[in-house]
Structure formats: structure tokens, C-alpha cells
């Protein structure tokens, strides 16, 4: 079969060899310095070895990279295009290796962190600040979610770590819990409430008060703690006409719709019109915990070591 000048012949991509990183680095050095002698000295290799590698590279590519002359070399048009495509490869590979190393060390990446509404962001800032200082190239994806939902999210791998409030009614073998220090419960009262000037208050004195968070033994977290605390004193919390399970309950207190028992962390929210007074009962406490997968990420382990240091 004769050669047809009207037909454009193209090499199959599978015919191309895969240049090595060394060959690409050699090529870029020759192109930058404009000659094999200078490039060989810069690379600390024999000029003959460098020339041989460039010849092999051109054979693999199927086109000439350099026009060779007595005063040095210059890139062919094809060589200039090739240089433009491969110039960033060494830096990209170096960056990829560095990023991989940082991820392995827990210095970079994204921490998907969940928290309960009863653990306000302000109370978590010391943990967040220390974590960001320890992992300067890391980011935090922060979201608020109920304690029960957090267990499912962490167990399924949709989140890396959660900050929950006990008790949780939903357990999962794929997660574990690390308890944090117990904190005192306080009662939030409207500023004009008759008890607002007390130094401390017993839970039993709240028997006739409307609670802006509904009693519910089918829920975990703060609602369950408050309900059980009242039941031990032989009363069920009276339900206010407007209720909320979230931090907005304190806005209802400020508006005079009722009272709310909250953990100490929530007393720092600074809601105008609300007075916080500690409960005097010994058992008026609440416990938070970290929820982690059985095999946490390096970033999750770092955060856990900050929030719950080994004593």
C-alpha cells in the first residue's frame, strides 16, 4: 500500500512511553539553561548521560524537543508546547507530597465538627483556637446538631467528631464517648422575677414555674436531664405556653414566658433581660462528651486531645 499524502497519520496514544520525572526535570533544566553542558553541570550528571536521556525522551514522544547547534540548543515549536505542559509537574508533585505528609501528621485537612446547641460556640472557642494553632493548615467545618443526630452522623462517617450532652438514648457500636467534666446547672429567670435576686435556688422551688423547654423523657440531652431532675422532686415541669428546645428558649425567658434550666456554658450567651442563678442541689449537674468513631482521623484525635486531655 502506497503513502497517501492526503491522509493525516496520527500515533495511537498507547504508542507513547511514559516519561520519567527525572527525564522531565532534565528536559526543563536544558530548556532553561539553553545547553547540555550548562545543564549537566547544574544537575551534576555526565553530559553524555544527559544527552542519552534526552534522546530517549524524544524517541518516546515521537518528536524533537531541541534544535541542536554549535552554540547550544533551542526549543523546537513542539518542544516549547511540551515545556509549557510539563513545567509545573515537579512543583505539583512536590506540593502533593507535602500536603500528603501534612495530612498524615494531622497538620492539614478538614475537621467536620458537630456540637449541641447547649454547647454554644463561645464556650468552644478555647478548644477551636488551640486546635487551629496546633494545625495551622487545617480547616474546621462546624455545624450544630442534636446529640442524638450527632451519634448517627459520626457513626456513618458524615462527621469526624461531635460534642454532645448526655444522656443519649441512641447508641451505636461504631462510636465511642469521652466524657468531659461535669458542669453546674443554672436557672434562667426573667430579670423581674421574684427569685431573680437569690444567690442560689433549689430545684424544688421551681415546682410552680412554667418551663420554656418542654418536658420529654423520650429525648436525650438537656431535656432529659431537666425532666429527671424535677421528677426526683416529685413534680413534672409545667409547660409554658411557648416552648423551644434550642438556645432561643432564653429569648422566651427574657420575654417573660417562663424559666429555663441550662448548663453553665449557656450562661455566657448574654441575653438581655435574663438573670442566671446556680441551682443549689448536689445533683444539679450535666455532663458533656465527645463522640468519636472507633478509628478517628488524625485531626479528630488532635481535637479530642485538646478538649479532653488525659489526666
Buried (B, 14 or more C-beta within 10 A) or exposed (E): EEEEEEEEEEEEEEEEEEBEEEBBBBBBBBBEBBBBEBBBEEBEBEBEEBBEBBEBBBEBBEEBBBEEEEEBBBBBEBBEEBBEEBBEBEEEEEEEEEBEEBBEEBBBBEBBBBBBBBBBEEBBEEBBEBBBEBBEEBEBEEEBBBBBBBBBBBBEEEBBBBBBBBBBEEEBEBBBBEEBEEBBBBBBBBEEBEBBEBEEBEBEBBEEBBBBBBBBEEBBBBBBBBBEBBEEEEBEBBBBEBBBBEBBBBBBBBEEBBBBBBBBBBBEBEBEBBBBBBBBBEEBBBBBBBBBBEEBBBBBBBBBEBBBEEE
